[in-house]
Amino acid sequence: MIFHRGWKVYLKENHGTGTVVAIFGPSASGKSVVRDVFVDNGWDKIVSFTTRPPRPGTAEAENREYEFISPENFQDLYDQDGLLNVNLSYAGNSYGIDKETIRATNNGVMVTDKTSVMKLKKELRDLGKTVHAIYVTASPDELVSRQLKRKETGEYESPDQLAARMKELEKEVAKDEKVQSLADHVIQEDDIQATIARATQLSQEL
């Protein structure tokens, strides 16, 4: 009995408990909207470290979309096995999630991508977390419409940027059914208010 209690204490101190929600889906599907609904309902927002600087003219730093750190500090964390979901070479920058932040989080929510969701789920479960992956999407026509609206608001600085994003979106839509199979929950709505309603329901149930 003493050994059993001691082992439970060890697991709690070294692997943590709690739930993490990982949100993924195509560009403009509403991933950030769903994450913000969870945050508004009391969940902690989990953000990645990155070595890239904040984009000029945006509020990335104030909105805490990322934790911006130096390449040297990132490398130190990486060498100490202090990061999850590491990508060392995305567009010349590095990304990763701080393990200590994850351990300290009881109920956390984050945005990720389809290429890393399975690896991330395993890493989180290895830390003792319950993990729910939520796939957020909409109809192909709606996703295209949202991209065009982003162009109107100036999010894309050039026609080439929009064309590249549209090409990427076409590939994502083609793989939609297969990618959905990676998720524990799917939110597929063209109406953003319906997306918010479903996200609110999940934030209260999970």
PAMAR-208976 format. One record per residue (C-alpha): residue number from 1; residue in one letter; x negated, y, z negated. Coordinates in steps of 0.1 Angstrom, whole numbers, plus 5000, padded with zeros to 4 digits. Layout:
N
+-----+-----+------+------+------+
!   n ! res !    x !    y !    z !
+-----+-----+------+------+------+
! NUM !   A !    X !    Y !    Z !
...
+-----+-----+------+------+------+
# end
This chain:
206
+-----+-----+------+------+------+
!   n ! res !    x !    y !    z !
+-----+-----+------+------+------+
!   1 !   M ! 5000 ! 5000 ! 5000 !
!   2 !   I ! 4972 ! 5024 ! 4991 !
!   3 !   F ! 4954 ! 5016 ! 5024 !
!   4 !   H ! 4987 ! 5021 ! 5043 !
!   5 !   R ! 4992 ! 5056 ! 5028 !
!   6 !   G ! 4956 ! 5065 ! 5035 !
!   7 !   W ! 4959 ! 5055 ! 5071 !
!   8 !   K ! 4991 ! 5076 ! 5075 !
!   9 !   V ! 4972 ! 5106 ! 5061 !
!  10 !   Y ! 4943 ! 5100 ! 5085 !
!  11 !   L ! 4967 ! 5098 ! 5114 !
!  12 !   K ! 4984 ! 5130 ! 5104 !
!  13 !   E ! 4952 ! 5150 ! 5099 !
!  14 !   N ! 4933 ! 5137 ! 5129 !
!  15 !   H ! 4960 ! 5131 ! 5155 !
!  16 !   G ! 4988 ! 5154 ! 5145 !
!  17 !   T ! 5025 ! 5151 ! 5150 !
!  18 !   G ! 5052 ! 5170 ! 5168 !
!  19 !   T ! 5065 ! 5174 ! 5204 !
!  20 !   V ! 5051 ! 5190 ! 5235 !
!  21 !   V ! 5072 ! 5198 ! 5265 !
!  22 !   A ! 5053 ! 5200 ! 5299 !
!  23 !   I ! 5071 ! 5218 ! 5327 !
!  24 !   F ! 5062 ! 5213 ! 5363 !
!  25 !   G ! 5078 ! 5218 ! 5397 !
!  26 !   P ! 5074 ! 5237 ! 5431 !
!  27 !   S ! 5065 ! 5274 ! 5433 !
!  28 !   A ! 5094 ! 5297 ! 5425 !
!  29 !   S ! 5114 ! 5269 ! 5410 !
!  30 !   G ! 5118 ! 5287 ! 5377 !
!  31 !   K ! 5092 ! 5270 ! 5356 !
!  32 !   S ! 5083 ! 5302 ! 5337 !
!  33 !   V ! 5120 ! 5309 ! 5331 !
!  34 !   V ! 5125 ! 5275 ! 5315 !
!  35 !   R ! 5094 ! 5279 ! 5294 !
!  36 !   D ! 5105 ! 5313 ! 5281 !
!  37 !   V ! 5139 ! 5298 ! 5272 !
!  38 !   F ! 5121 ! 5273 ! 5250 !
!  39 !   V ! 5100 ! 5300 ! 5234 !
!  40 !   D ! 5132 ! 5321 ! 5228 !
!  41 !   N ! 5145 ! 5290 ! 5210 !
!  42 !   G ! 5116 ! 5288 ! 5186 !
!  43 !   W ! 5090 ! 5267 ! 5205 !
!  44 !   D ! 5054 ! 5277 ! 5206 !
!  45 !   K ! 5040 ! 5288 ! 5240 !
!  46 !   I ! 5009 ! 5268 ! 5249 !
!  47 !   V ! 4985 ! 5285 ! 5274 !
!  48 !   S ! 4954 ! 5273 ! 5291 !
!  49 !   F ! 4919 ! 5288 ! 5288 !
!  50 !   T ! 4905 ! 5300 ! 5320 !
!  51 !   T ! 4872 ! 5315 ! 5331 !
!  52 !   R ! 4888 ! 5337 ! 5357 !
!  53 !   P ! 4895 ! 5374 ! 5349 !
!  54 !   P ! 4931 ! 5387 ! 5347 !
!  55 !   R ! 4945 ! 5397 ! 5381 !
!  56 !   P ! 4942 ! 5435 ! 5386 !
!  57 !   G ! 4975 ! 5454 ! 5384 !
!  58 !   T ! 4993 ! 5426 ! 5365 !
!  59 !   A ! 5003 ! 5421 ! 5328 !
!  60 !   E ! 4987 ! 5387 ! 5326 !
!  61 !   A ! 4967 ! 5395 ! 5295 !
!  62 !   E ! 4995 ! 5412 ! 5276 !
!  63 !   N ! 5020 ! 5384 ! 5285 !
!  64 !   R ! 4994 ! 5357 ! 5275 !
!  65 !   E ! 4998 ! 5336 ! 5306 !
!  66 !   Y ! 4962 ! 5325 ! 5300 !
!  67 !   E ! 4935 ! 5328 ! 5274 !
!  68 !   F ! 4907 ! 5345 ! 5293 !
!  69 !   I ! 4872 ! 5334 ! 5280 !
!  70 !   S ! 4837 ! 5335 ! 5294 !
!  71 !   P ! 4822 ! 5306 ! 5313 !
!  72 !   E ! 4797 ! 5301 ! 5285 !
!  73 !   N ! 4824 ! 5297 ! 5258 !
!  74 !   F ! 4844 ! 5274 ! 5281 !
!  75 !   Q ! 4814 ! 5252 ! 5286 !
!  76 !   D ! 4807 ! 5251 ! 5249 !
!  77 !   L ! 4843 ! 5239 ! 5243 !
!  78 !   Y ! 4840 ! 5214 ! 5271 !
!  79 !   D ! 4807 ! 5200 ! 5258 !
!  80 !   Q ! 4823 ! 5196 ! 5223 !
!  81 !   D ! 4852 ! 5176 ! 5238 !
!  82 !   G ! 4875 ! 5204 ! 5227 !
!  83 !   L ! 4897 ! 5206 ! 5258 !
!  84 !   L ! 4926 ! 5188 ! 5274 !
!  85 !   N ! 4937 ! 5188 ! 5311 !
!  86 !   V ! 4904 ! 5201 ! 5323 !
!  87 !   N ! 4899 ! 5214 ! 5358 !
!  88 !   L ! 4863 ! 5226 ! 5363 !
!  89 !   S ! 4866 ! 5237 ! 5399 !
!  90 !   Y ! 4899 ! 5253 ! 5409 !
!  91 !   A ! 4892 ! 5282 ! 5432 !
!  92 !   G ! 4858 ! 5286 ! 5416 !
!  93 !   N ! 4872 ! 5289 ! 5381 !
!  94 !   S ! 4877 ! 5265 ! 5352 !
!  95 !   Y ! 4909 ! 5257 ! 5332 !
!  96 !   G ! 4916 ! 5237 ! 5301 !
!  97 !   I ! 4938 ! 5235 ! 5270 !
!  98 !   D ! 4924 ! 5239 ! 5235 !
!  99 !   K ! 4928 ! 5207 ! 5215 !
! 100 !   E ! 4929 ! 5225 ! 5182 !
! 101 !   T ! 4958 ! 5246 ! 5194 !
! 102 !   I ! 4976 ! 5214 ! 5204 !
! 103 !   R ! 4969 ! 5197 ! 5171 !
! 104 !   A ! 4983 ! 5227 ! 5152 !
! 105 !   T ! 5015 ! 5229 ! 5173 !
! 106 !   N ! 5046 ! 5212 ! 5159 !
! 107 !   N ! 5068 ! 5220 ! 5188 !
! 108 !   G ! 5051 ! 5235 ! 5219 !
! 109 !   V ! 5059 ! 5242 ! 5255 !
! 110 !   M ! 5037 ! 5247 ! 5285 !
! 111 !   V ! 5037 ! 5249 ! 5323 !
! 112 !   T ! 5015 ! 5225 ! 5342 !
! 113 !   D ! 5014 ! 5210 ! 5377 !
! 114 !   K ! 5023 ! 5177 ! 5394 !
! 115 !   T ! 4987 ! 5166 ! 5400 !
! 116 !   S ! 4979 ! 5166 ! 5363 !
! 117 !   V ! 5012 ! 5158 ! 5345 !
! 118 !   M ! 5005 ! 5121 ! 5340 !
! 119 !   K ! 4970 ! 5126 ! 5327 !
! 120 !   L ! 4982 ! 5154 ! 5304 !
! 121 !   K ! 5010 ! 5132 ! 5290 !
! 122 !   K ! 4985 ! 5105 ! 5281 !
! 123 !   E ! 4961 ! 5130 ! 5265 !
! 124 !   L ! 4989 ! 5145 ! 5244 !
! 125 !   R ! 5001 ! 5111 ! 5233 !
! 126 !   D ! 4966 ! 5101 ! 5223 !
! 127 !   L ! 4967 ! 5131 ! 5200 !
! 128 !   G ! 4999 ! 5117 ! 5184 !
! 129 !   K ! 5024 ! 5140 ! 5202 !
! 130 !   T ! 5058 ! 5131 ! 5216 !
! 131 !   V ! 5058 ! 5143 ! 5252 !
! 132 !   H ! 5087 ! 5153 ! 5275 !
! 133 !   A ! 5079 ! 5162 ! 5311 !
! 134 !   I ! 5105 ! 5185 ! 5327 !
! 135 !   Y ! 5107 ! 5188 ! 5365 !
! 136 !   V ! 5122 ! 5221 ! 5376 !
! 137 !   T ! 5133 ! 5226 ! 5412 !
! 138 !   A ! 5161 ! 5239 ! 5435 !
! 139 !   S ! 5173 ! 5232 ! 5470 !
! 140 !   P ! 5147 ! 5238 ! 5498 !
! 141 !   D ! 5167 ! 5267 ! 5512 !
! 142 !   E ! 5168 ! 5284 ! 5477 !
! 143 !   L ! 5131 ! 5278 ! 5472 !
! 144 !   V ! 5123 ! 5295 ! 5505 !
! 145 !   S ! 5146 ! 5324 ! 5497 !
! 146 !   R ! 5129 ! 5330 ! 5464 !
! 147 !   Q ! 5095 ! 5331 ! 5481 !
! 148 !   L ! 5107 ! 5357 ! 5505 !
! 149 !   K ! 5120 ! 5378 ! 5476 !
! 150 !   R ! 5086 ! 5376 ! 5460 !
! 151 !   K ! 5071 ! 5390 ! 5493 !
! 152 !   E ! 5096 ! 5419 ! 5490 !
! 153 !   T ! 5084 ! 5427 ! 5455 !
! 154 !   G ! 5048 ! 5428 ! 5466 !
! 155 !   E ! 5036 ! 5396 ! 5449 !
! 156 !   Y ! 5019 ! 5385 ! 5481 !
! 157 !   E ! 4993 ! 5410 ! 5493 !
! 158 !   S ! 4992 ! 5398 ! 5529 !
! 159 !   P ! 5012 ! 5377 ! 5554 !
! 160 !   D ! 4985 ! 5351 ! 5552 !
! 161 !   Q ! 4991 ! 5346 ! 5514 !
! 162 !   L ! 5028 ! 5341 ! 5520 !
! 163 !   A ! 5022 ! 5317 ! 5549 !
! 164 !   A ! 4999 ! 5296 ! 5528 !
! 165 !   R ! 5024 ! 5295 ! 5500 !
! 166 !   M ! 5052 ! 5285 ! 5524 !
! 167 !   K ! 5030 ! 5257 ! 5538 !
! 168 !   E ! 5023 ! 5245 ! 5503 !
! 169 !   L ! 5061 ! 5246 ! 5495 !
! 170 !   E ! 5069 ! 5225 ! 5525 !
! 171 !   K ! 5046 ! 5198 ! 5513 !
! 172 !   E ! 5061 ! 5200 ! 5478 !
! 173 !   V ! 5096 ! 5197 ! 5491 !
! 174 !   A ! 5087 ! 5166 ! 5512 !
! 175 !   K ! 5074 ! 5149 ! 5481 !
! 176 !   D ! 5102 ! 5161 ! 5458 !
! 177 !   E ! 5119 ! 5127 ! 5452 !
! 178 !   K ! 5086 ! 5110 ! 5444 !
! 179 !   V ! 5074 ! 5138 ! 5421 !
! 180 !   Q ! 5107 ! 5138 ! 5402 !
! 181 !   S ! 5100 ! 5102 ! 5392 !
! 182 !   L ! 5072 ! 5115 ! 5370 !
! 183 !   A ! 5096 ! 5135 ! 5349 !
! 184 !   D ! 5116 ! 5126 ! 5318 !
! 185 !   H ! 5141 ! 5153 ! 5326 !
! 186 !   V ! 5151 ! 5172 ! 5358 !
! 187 !   I ! 5165 ! 5206 ! 5361 !
! 188 !   Q ! 5177 ! 5211 ! 5397 !
! 189 !   E ! 5198 ! 5242 ! 5401 !
! 190 !   D ! 5201 ! 5270 ! 5427 !
! 191 !   D ! 5217 ! 5293 ! 5402 !
! 192 !   I ! 5192 ! 5307 ! 5377 !
! 193 !   Q ! 5218 ! 5310 ! 5351 !
! 194 !   A ! 5225 ! 5273 ! 5354 !
! 195 !   T ! 5188 ! 5266 ! 5350 !
! 196 !   I ! 5188 ! 5287 ! 5318 !
! 197 !   A ! 5218 ! 5269 ! 5304 !
! 198 !   R ! 5203 ! 5235 ! 5310 !
! 199 !   A ! 5169 ! 5246 ! 5296 !
! 200 !   T ! 5187 ! 5260 ! 5265 !
! 201 !   Q ! 5204 ! 5226 ! 5260 !
! 202 !   L ! 5171 ! 5207 ! 5263 !
! 203 !   S ! 5153 ! 5232 ! 5240 !
! 204 !   Q ! 5179 ! 5224 ! 5213 !
! 205 !   E ! 5180 ! 5186 ! 5219 !
! 206 !   L ! 5143 ! 5177 ! 5222 !
+-----+-----+------+------+------+
# end
